[in-house]
């Protein structure tokens, strides 16, 4: 009798354990979820800040894996900016932490990993496909492989396509603090930025101290984690660089210095002093959007749909008069229309 009772208890405990494991397996890790859902509270919040800020941030680094992922996470999730990671080379001259690869295969792996990393953060990628120079004895050798006209033409095309407001140049974590490749890239980037009608701030992480720091340790309002944590989650997708990247960073914090700006005022923050506000003609619509997104970001769903439809009507009216609009105004209106539609779907709980 006693043995039967013990056997029955073991059976019950075993069944409960199976049920518990089943429910645990059904729970999704927050890190595995998309940070850009189409419906729900987080979708409404993200759509609201995306609509509020007309900001584009471009990260430029020598090769995949050297970008400031915590900073990009802050700009994308915290400020609603559009982000892009651009890479001068594909990193084909380096090594893989997984196994030995021929340069063409390694380049393919790095490109795919970079695309996955930026997609995780809601961004885009761009590759200039310059040859990877592992080391160079002098700048003449670098110029042979990176002709000024070719590199600058690639940067001009990049700026024309993405039209960034802020450009962040990462240090060459794999090389010396200052090397010939990085110095030439820096010089060509300054030259190109000064000629660009889009770039307003160019910040450089050259390894110097006392620069501008991105608040990577700030916690996101809804995800309840720091942007540094989100950046580390994204970095985990660099499987071929897992060990090398930790060696490069060694706990150092990117510290940015202003290398070029079109603003006459003193710049203390990376997104300060930008002319991203709508034109005078669109200022009333811009004010209505700010008022709308303040309500939706706080979770107020009162009559926001009516307000949203009214703003959409205003935007649509302007878009019927494109002949009377400047190029930047057209871009602003098209962005507003797209983001307003996305916010409306989020409010209605509709997945597209």
N, C-alpha and C positions, 0 to 999 in steps of 0.2 A: 504493500500500500504506500509506504514511504517513498519507495523508488518510483512509483507511478506519479506521486505528487511532484517529486523533484523533476521528473521527466517533463511533466506538464508545464512547470514553471520555466524550465529551460526553453521549452517550445514557445511560450508566451514572450519571454525576453528576446529570443531570437527573432520572432515576428516583429516585435516593436523596434528592434535594431534595424531590420530590413526597411521598415516603414520610415524610420528616421533618416536613414541613408538615402532613401528615395527622395524625400523632401529636400534634403541638403543638396542633392545633385540637381534639383530643379531650380535652386536659387542661383541667379546669375551674379557673377562678380561685377561690381560697378565698373572696374577697369575694362571689362570686355564689352560694355555697352557703348554705343555711339554717343559722343558728346553733342551730336546734332540730330536729335529725334525730330520727327515731323509733327507729332502731337504731344499734348501734355503740358504740364507747368513749365518744364525746362525748355521745351520748344518755343513756348510763348515768350519766355524771358530772353532766349537767345535771339529770336526774331526781332524783339523789341530793341535790343542794343545794336543789332546789325543795321536796323533801319535808322537808328539815331545817329550813328557815326559814319561819315563818308571818308574813311581813312584806309589807305593802302600802304602796307609795310612790306618791303622787299629785303630779304636776307641774302647776302652774297658771301660765299665761302669758297675756299680753294678746292675743296672736294667734299663729297657727301660725308656726313658725320661730324663736321666741324661747326655746323650752325648752332645758334643759341636756341635750343628747343623750348626751354622754360620761358624765355622772352617771347617767342612766337606764340606759345600757349597763352600768355598774358594778353598779348595784342588781340588774338583771335577770340578767345573765350571771355576775356575781361572787358575789352573795349569794343568788340564787334568789328574789328578791322578785317579787311581782306589781306591774306598773307601769301607770300610766295617764297620758296627757297630756290636760289639760283646757284649753280655750281660751275666754276671755271673749268675744272677737269672732272673726269669720271672716277678718279682715284685708281686708275688701272695700274699705276706703278707701285702700288702698295702691296700689302699682304692680307690674306684672309685669316681670321681666327679659327675658321672651321677646317679648311684644308687648302693645300696649294692649288692655285688656279692660274691659268694662262691669262695675261693681261686682257685680251678681248672678253673672256668669260667673266673675269673679275669686274670689268667695267659694266657689264650687263647686270651682274648681281647688285653692284652698288647703286645703279640707276633704279632698279626695282625696289631696293630697300628704301632709298630716299623718297620714292613716290609713295610707298606705304606709310612712311613716317609722316610726311606732310598731309597725306589724306586723313590720317588719324587725328591731326590737328585742324582739319577743315581747310587745308591750303593746297597750293599748286606747286609744281616744280618746273624748272627750266635748266637746260644744260647747254653750256657754251662749247663743250667738246674740244677744248684746247688740250694739247698733249700734256700728260702728267709728268712733271719734272721732279724726280725724287731729290736731286741735288744739282746745284750749278755753281761752278767756281766763280763766275762773275755775271754781271748783268748783260754782257754782250751775248753770252750763250743763251740766256733766257729770251732775249730779243730775237734771236735766230728762230726760236721755236714759237715765240709769241710776238709776231710782228705787231707794231703799234696800230697800224690801220686795221688789221684783222680783229684784234682784241677790242679796240674801241668801236668798231662796227658791230660786233656782237653785243656790246653793252648798249649801244644806241638802239638796236633792235629790241633788246630786252626792255628798256625803258619805254619805248614806243608801244610795245604790246601790253605791258602791265600798268604803266603810268603810275609809278609809286610816288607817294608823298614823302615817305621816310625810307631811307636806305641804311641798312646795318651791314657793315663789313666786319666779318669775323676774323680773328687772328688765325694764323696758320699753326694750329695746335700741334701738328705732327713735326714741324720744323723748329728752327731756332726762333727766338722772339722776333728777330728781324732777319729776313733772308731776301735774296735777290728777287725771287718770284713774287713774294708778298709786296715788296717795295714797288715793283713795276706795276702790279695790279692796282695798288693804291694810287699811283701817279695817273694811270690811265682812267681810273674811276673818277678821280677829281676832275680831270679834263672833260670827261663825258658828262658828269653831273652839272658842271657849270654851263654847258651848252644845252642841257635838257630843259624843256618848258614845264616839266612835271615835277622833278625832284626839288623839294624844299629844304629838307634836312639830310645831311649825310653824316652818320655817326660811325666811328671806327673803334673797334676793340683792339688796341695795339699792345695790350699787356701792361699799360701804365696804370698806376693807382689813382685814387681820388677822382674817378670818373663818375658818370651818371649810371646808376644801377637801376635795373628793371625790378619792380617789386614782385619777384618770383615767389616769395614766401607768403604773399597775400592769399587768403582762402577764397575760393569761388563761392558765390552766394548760395547756390543750390547744390552743386556737386560736393561741397564740404571738403574740399581738398585743395592744397596749394597748387599754383601753376608749375612749381618745380616738380611736384609729384606727377602732374600730367605730362610734363616734359620727359621725365624718366620713363613713364609708360610708353611714350612714343619712341624714345631712344632704344627700347628693348627690341624694336623691329630691325635695328642694325645688328643682325646676328653675326655678320662677318666682321664686325668692328667692336664686339662687346668688350673684349679685353683691352684693345688698343684705345678705345674712347675713354675708358676709365683711367688709363695711363696718361693720356693727353691732358685731361681736365685736372686730375690730382686735387680736386677740391677747390680749384680757382674759380672765381666769379667773374664773368664778363663785365668789364668796366668801360663804358663808352665815352668817347670824347668827340665833340662836334668838330668836324673837319670842313664842312661847308654848309651854309644856310642862305636862304633868300630873305630871312626875317631880320628886320632892323633891331628887334628887341633881344635882350639877353635870354638865352634858352637854358632852362634848368631841368626840363623834362623832355623825353624823347618825342612826345606828341604835342608839344607846346609851340605856340606861335605859327600855326598852320592856317592857310587860307582855304580850309575845307568847308566853310560855311556856305550856304546857298547864296546866289546872287540876290540883289535887292528885289528884282522882279519875283523871285521865288521865295522871298523871306516869309511871307504870310503862310504859304503852304508848309514851309519848314517849321514855323512856329506851331502850326496845327499838328505836325508829325511829332514834334517834341512833347507836346501836351498829351497826345495819344499814347506814345510809348512810355511816358512816365506812369500813366495809369496801368497799362498792360504789364509793365515790368514789375509793378507792385502787386500784381494779381487781381487788379480791379477789372471785373468783366461787366460792369453795369450796362451802360449804353455805348460801350466802345465800338461795337460793330456798326452802329449808326455813324459814329464819328469816322470810323475807318472808311466806310462807303463814301462819305462826303469828301474825305481827303482823296480817295481814289478818283472820284469824279473831277476834282480840281486838277489832279495830275493828268488825267485823260484829256481834259480840255486843252491844257498846254501842249500836249503831244499832237493835237490836231493842227497846231500852228508852228510846226518845226521850222518853217521858212523864216520865222521871226526870232528864232532862238540861237544862242551861241552854242558851240560844240560842247562846252562843259555843262551848260544848262541842259542840253539834250541828254547827256550822260547821267546827270543827276536825276532827271525825271524818269528815265528808263530804269535806273537802279531803284528809285522809290517805288515804281510800279511793281517791279519784281518782288521786292521785299514786302510790300503791302499785301500782295496776293499770298505770299508765304505766311504772313502773320494771320491773315483771314482764315487760311486753311487750318492753322494751328488752333485758332480760337474755336473753329467749328468742329475740330477733331477729325479733319479729313486728311488722309494720307494720299499724296500724289505719286 
